Amino acid sequence: MSNSVRAPLFFGVVVVLFLLTGVMQSWNVALGVLNMGLISAIMALGVNMQWGYAGLFNVGVMGFVALGGLGAVVVSMPPVDEAWAAGGLRVLAALVVGALAIVAAVQTWKRMPHGWARSLSMIAILLVGFIAFRWTFDVAVEAIEDVDPSATGYLGGLGLPVLVAWPIGGLLAAGAAWIVGKTALGLRSDYLAIATLGIAEIIIAVMKNEDWLSRGVKNVIGLPRPVPYEVDLQNSQAFVDRAQGLGIDPVTASSLAVKLAYTGLFTVVLLVVLWLAQAALASPWGRMMRAIRDNEVAAEAMGKDVTKRHLQIFIIGSAVCGLAGAMMTTLDGQLVTSAYQPLRFTFLVWVMVIVGGSGNNWGAVLGGFLIWFLWVQVEPLGLWLMSVITSGLPEGSGLRSHLIAGAAHMRLLTMGIVLLVVLRFSPRGLIPER
């Protein structure tokens, strides 16, 4: 079956699944799943750029997604004036001191001749810089975190419009990807996977522990939204009259309107990213990236700078993941650092790419929608199935209790089965790369 037939067929199946969810459950549920499916599709596009275009095995996806969420907080939340007065400027000064120490150490290493003097000089600069950094930083952080820790205890953000935070979140992830790529992209694929997973764990550990930056595990709530609040719509007489004219309860109508507004925004972002990804893939640059992926030695023999191109695509893919992370945090209305589980959700995004079709942008989008839908819906369906299967057993049956309790694990079982079936019957994914 050709891709021209596969793509409409599988996307039609996904559309039917969402319509059935709306009819059989509720349109609120269907739109909620659809919105996260749109974000998942953008994440899958980012990973597909790295793996499908260049063969880079990045297992630190959640680290870049978390940085995108942090970017949404830093940009859109209002600043906490008391915290800035207590130690904000001193924190900035400490960061400048740390950066200058690193730059001085790098320049010393580059300019001094080889020998013990160079090594000792670099160590001395880093040691003095570290002491100065900690002396400046620790006092400031303690003062900031003492400012109403139950409600704030952090610096807040810049108070800019939340839509500005989405590309800024992508840029923050891109900056981190540049640092990671400069140090890790020279590693072989398996070592690169280990390195990126470890770096993602480090990023999330920093976010969990640096309360002055992201409130740590106490969560940042009440992020600004690019769409109206439900209560504001319910207090609008014009909206209430319109909803009642359509025969819809105003509370339900307000929830649907907000979710539809998010759907519109997320769809626009997905289409723009998809269009750019397709244009890049069809360009000479895209053909070069696939040539590097297929045979690095031959590409390098033709004069291509493989390391530089790997760094480019690593930064671009991470920026797309960061953009998706900022959108997800905005949709949730809060930053929950404990929710970023690198290994678990990175696995889910990789399943999206592999099932959809590695190297095919449309396949990545399909995988994002399909796998997220299954991830959300399999657990309630599994609970219903187990209830039907065990309906003939007595209420106090241990077997019945065990089977019903095991329905929560249907998600991971289903992901494994889907992955195995697709790899068996369509090893290149549902919509393979041409």
C-alpha positions in Angstrom: 0.0 0.0 0.0 1.5 3.4 -1.1 1.8 6.4 1.3 -0.8 8.3 -0.7 -3.3 5.7 0.4 -1.9 4.9 3.9 -1.8 8.5 5.1 -5.5 9.4 4.5 -6.6 6.0 5.7 -4.8 6.1 9.0 -5.6 9.8 9.7 -9.2 8.9 8.9 -9.1 6.2 11.5 -7.7 8.7 14.1 -10.5 11.2 13.3 -13.1 8.4 13.7 -11.6 7.5 17.1 -11.9 11.1 18.4 -15.4 11.4 17.0 -16.4 8.2 18.8 -14.9 9.5 22.0 -17.0 12.7 21.7 -20.2 10.7 21.0 -19.7 7.9 23.5 -18.0 9.8 26.3 -18.2 13.6 26.0 -16.9 16.3 23.7 -15.0 17.8 26.7 -13.0 14.5 27.0 -12.5 14.3 23.2 -11.1 17.9 23.0 -8.9 17.4 26.0 -7.3 14.3 24.4 -7.1 16.1 21.1 -5.2 19.1 22.6 -2.6 16.9 24.2 -2.5 14.9 21.0 -1.5 18.1 19.1 1.3 18.8 21.6 2.4 15.2 21.4 2.6 15.4 17.6 4.9 18.5 17.9 7.1 16.6 20.4 7.2 13.6 18.0 8.2 16.0 15.1 11.1 17.2 17.2 12.4 13.7 17.9 11.8 12.7 14.3 14.0 15.5 13.2 16.9 14.2 15.3 16.4 10.5 14.7 14.6 10.3 11.3 16.8 13.0 9.7 20.2 12.4 11.3 20.1 9.2 13.3 20.7 10.9 16.6 19.5 8.7 19.5 18.3 11.3 22.0 16.8 9.8 25.2 16.7 13.1 27.1 13.6 14.5 25.4 11.9 15.2 28.8 14.7 17.4 29.9 14.2 19.8 26.9 10.4 19.6 27.4 10.9 20.6 31.0 13.1 23.5 30.0 10.3 24.7 27.7 7.9 24.6 30.6 10.4 26.6 32.7 10.6 29.1 29.9 6.8 29.6 30.1 7.1 30.3 33.8 10.1 32.7 33.5 8.5 34.7 30.7 4.8 34.8 31.5 4.5 34.9 35.4 4.6 38.3 37.1 7.7 39.1 39.0 7.8 38.8 42.8 9.0 42.3 43.8 9.8 41.3 47.4 12.0 38.4 46.2 13.8 40.7 43.7 14.4 43.2 46.5 15.7 40.5 48.8 18.2 38.9 46.5 17.4 39.1 42.8 20.3 41.3 41.7 22.7 39.3 43.8 21.6 36.1 42.1 22.2 37.8 38.7 25.6 38.9 39.9 26.5 35.4 41.0 25.5 34.0 37.6 27.7 36.5 35.9 30.6 35.6 38.2 30.2 31.9 37.4 30.0 32.6 33.7 33.1 34.8 33.8 35.0 32.1 35.7 34.2 29.5 33.0 35.1 31.8 30.2 38.4 32.7 31.9 39.2 29.0 32.4 38.5 28.2 28.8 40.6 31.1 27.5 43.4 30.1 29.8 43.3 26.5 28.5 43.4 27.7 24.9 46.1 30.3 25.2 48.7 28.9 27.6 51.2 26.4 26.3 50.8 22.7 27.3 52.1 21.7 30.7 51.4 21.7 34.4 51.2 25.5 34.6 48.2 25.6 32.3 46.4 22.9 34.2 47.1 24.4 37.6 46.1 27.9 36.3 42.8 26.6 35.0 42.0 24.7 38.3 42.9 27.8 40.3 40.6 30.0 38.2 37.7 27.5 38.5 38.2 27.1 42.3 38.3 30.9 43.0 35.3 31.4 40.7 33.4 28.6 42.4 34.0 30.1 45.9 33.0 33.6 44.7 29.9 32.2 43.0 28.8 30.2 46.1 29.5 33.1 48.4 27.4 35.5 46.3 24.7 32.9 45.3 23.9 31.1 48.5 23.0 34.2 50.6 20.8 35.5 47.8 18.9 32.3 47.3 18.2 31.9 51.0 16.8 35.4 51.2 14.6 34.8 48.1 13.2 31.5 49.3 12.3 33.0 52.7 9.9 35.5 51.0 6.4 33.9 51.7 7.6 30.4 50.8 4.1 28.9 50.9 2.9 31.1 48.1 6.0 32.4 46.2 9.5 31.9 47.5 10.9 32.5 44.0 11.7 35.4 41.7 8.7 35.0 39.4 8.9 35.9 35.7 8.9 38.8 33.4 5.2 39.3 33.1 5.1 39.1 29.3 2.3 37.7 27.2 2.2 33.9 27.4 2.3 33.5 23.6 5.7 35.1 23.7 6.8 32.4 26.2 6.3 29.6 23.7 9.1 30.5 21.3 11.2 31.6 24.3 10.8 28.1 25.8 12.0 26.7 22.5 15.0 29.0 22.6 15.9 28.0 26.1 15.8 24.3 25.1 17.9 25.1 22.1 20.5 26.9 24.2 20.7 23.8 26.5 20.9 21.6 23.4 23.9 23.6 22.1 25.8 23.0 25.4 24.8 19.3 25.4 25.6 18.9 21.8 29.1 20.4 22.0 30.0 17.9 24.7 28.0 14.7 23.8 27.5 14.6 20.0 31.0 13.1 19.5 29.8 9.9 21.3 28.6 6.8 19.6 24.8 6.3 19.5 24.5 4.1 22.6 26.8 6.4 24.6 24.9 9.4 23.3 21.6 7.9 24.6 23.1 7.3 28.1 24.5 10.9 28.1 21.3 12.6 27.0 19.3 10.6 29.6 21.7 11.6 32.3 21.6 15.2 31.3 17.8 15.2 31.3 17.8 13.8 34.8 20.2 16.6 35.8 18.0 19.3 34.3 14.9 18.0 36.1 16.8 17.5 39.4 18.0 21.2 39.2 14.4 22.3 38.6 13.2 20.3 41.5 15.7 21.7 43.9 16.2 25.3 42.9 13.2 26.8 44.6 14.3 30.4 43.7 13.9 29.6 40.0 10.9 27.3 39.7 9.6 26.8 43.3 11.0 23.3 43.2 8.5 20.6 44.0 6.0 23.1 45.4 4.8 23.8 41.8 4.1 27.1 40.1 0.3 27.5 39.6 -1.9 30.1 38.0 0.1 30.6 34.8 -1.5 33.2 32.5 -3.6 31.8 29.6 -3.8 32.9 26.0 -7.6 32.0 26.0 -10.4 33.3 28.2 -11.2 31.7 31.6 -14.3 29.6 31.9 -15.6 31.8 34.8 -15.3 34.9 32.7 -17.3 33.3 29.9 -20.0 32.2 32.3 -20.2 35.8 33.7 -20.7 37.1 30.1 -24.4 37.4 29.5 -23.9 37.4 25.7 -22.1 34.1 25.9 -24.7 32.6 28.3 -27.5 33.6 25.9 -25.7 32.2 22.9 -25.1 28.9 24.8 -28.7 28.6 25.9 -29.8 29.4 22.3 -27.8 26.3 21.2 -29.3 24.2 24.0 -26.0 23.8 25.8 -25.5 24.3 29.5 -23.3 27.5 30.0 -20.8 25.7 32.2 -20.3 23.0 29.6 -20.3 25.5 26.8 -17.6 27.6 28.5 -15.3 24.5 28.9 -15.9 23.5 25.3 -15.1 27.1 24.1 -11.8 27.2 26.0 -10.7 23.8 24.7 -11.7 24.8 21.2 -9.6 27.9 21.5 -6.6 25.9 22.6 -7.2 23.5 19.7 -7.1 26.4 17.3 -3.9 27.8 18.7 -2.2 24.4 18.9 -3.3 23.4 15.4 -1.7 26.6 14.0 1.6 25.9 15.7 1.6 22.3 14.6 0.9 23.3 11.0 3.6 25.9 11.0 6.2 23.4 12.5 5.1 20.7 10.1 5.4 23.0 7.0 8.9 24.1 8.1 9.9 20.5 8.7 8.6 19.4 5.3 10.3 22.3 3.6 13.6 21.5 5.3 13.3 17.8 4.5 12.8 18.5 0.8 15.6 21.0 0.6 19.3 20.2 -0.3 20.0 20.5 3.5 17.5 17.7 4.2 18.9 15.5 1.6 22.4 16.1 3.0 21.1 15.2 6.5 19.7 11.9 5.3 23.0 11.2 3.4 24.9 11.7 6.7 22.4 9.5 8.5 22.8 6.7 6.0 26.6 6.8 5.7 28.6 9.3 7.7 31.9 8.1 6.3 30.8 8.7 2.7 29.3 12.1 3.5 32.4 13.2 5.3 34.5 12.1 2.3 32.3 14.4 0.2 33.4 17.3 2.3 30.4 17.5 4.7 31.0 18.6 8.3 29.2 15.8 10.0 29.6 17.1 13.6 28.4 20.5 12.7 25.3 19.2 10.9 24.6 16.9 13.9 24.7 19.8 16.2 22.4 21.8 14.0 19.7 19.1 13.9 20.1 18.4 17.6 19.5 22.0 18.4 16.5 22.3 16.1 14.8 19.1 17.3 15.3 20.1 21.0 13.9 23.6 20.3 10.7 22.0 18.9 10.5 19.8 22.0 11.0 22.9 24.2 8.2 24.7 22.3 5.9 21.7 23.0 6.9 21.8 26.6 6.0 25.5 26.9 2.6 24.8 25.3 1.9 21.9 27.6 2.7 23.9 30.7 0.4 26.7 29.4 -2.4 24.1 28.8 -2.0 22.7 32.3 -1.8 26.2 33.9 1.0 25.0 36.2 4.6 23.8 36.3 4.8 20.5 38.1 8.4 19.4 38.1 7.7 16.0 39.6 5.6 15.2 36.5 8.6 15.1 34.2 9.7 11.5 34.2 12.5 11.2 31.6 12.5 7.5 31.0 8.8 6.8 31.0 7.6 9.7 28.8 10.6 9.7 26.5 9.7 6.1 25.8 6.2 7.2 24.9 7.4 9.8 22.4 9.8 7.3 20.9 6.9 4.9 20.4 5.0 7.7 18.6 7.9 8.2 16.2 8.6 4.5 15.5 4.9 3.5 15.1 4.1 6.6 12.9 7.1 6.2 10.7 10.6 7.3 11.4 11.9 9.8 8.9 8.4 10.8 7.8 7.0 14.0 9.3 3.4 13.0 8.6 4.1 9.6 10.2 5.4 11.4 13.4 2.2 13.4 13.6 0.1 10.4 13.1 2.0 8.5 15.8 1.6 11.5 18.2 -2.2 11.4 17.8 -2.7 7.7 17.8 -0.3 6.7 20.7 -1.6 9.5 22.9 -5.2 8.5 22.3 -4.4 4.9 23.2 -2.4 6.0 26.2 -5.3 8.0 27.6 -8.2 5.6 26.6 -6.7 2.2 27.2 -6.9 2.4 31.0 -10.7 3.1 31.3 -11.3 0.6 28.5 -9.2 -2.0 30.3 -11.1 -1.4 33.5 -14.4 -1.8 31.7 -13.1 -5.0 30.0 -12.0 -6.5 33.3 -15.3 -5.6 34.9 -17.1 -7.5 32.1 -14.8 -10.5 32.3 -15.1 -10.8 36.1 -18.8 -10.0 36.3 -19.6 -13.6 37.0 -17.3 -13.9 40.0 -18.5 -13.1 43.5 -17.9 -9.6 45.0 -15.2 -10.8 47.4 -13.2 -12.8 44.9 -9.5 -12.3 45.1 -9.1 -13.0 41.4 -11.7 -10.3 40.5 -9.9 -7.8 42.7 -6.6 -8.6 41.2 -7.7 -8.4 37.6 -9.5 -5.0 38.2 -6.5 -3.6 40.0 -4.3 -4.7 37.2 -6.3 -2.6 34.7 -4.1 0.3 35.5 -1.2 -1.5 33.8 -3.0 -1.9 30.5 -1.3 1.2 29.2 2.2 -0.1 29.2 1.0 -3.6 28.0 -0.9 -1.9 25.1 2.1 0.2 24.1 4.3 -2.9 24.0 1.8 -4.9 21.9 1.2 -2.0 19.5 5.0 -1.5 19.1 5.5 -5.3 18.4 2.7 -5.5 16.0 3.8 -2.5 14.0 7.4 -3.7 13.9 6.3 -7.1 12.8 4.0 -6.1 10.0 5.2 -2.6 9.0 8.8 -2.3 10.3 9.2 1.2 8.9 6.1 2.5 10.6 2.5 3.1 9.5 3.5 5.8 7.1 7.1 4.9 6.1 9.7 7.3 4.8 9.9 7.4 1.0 
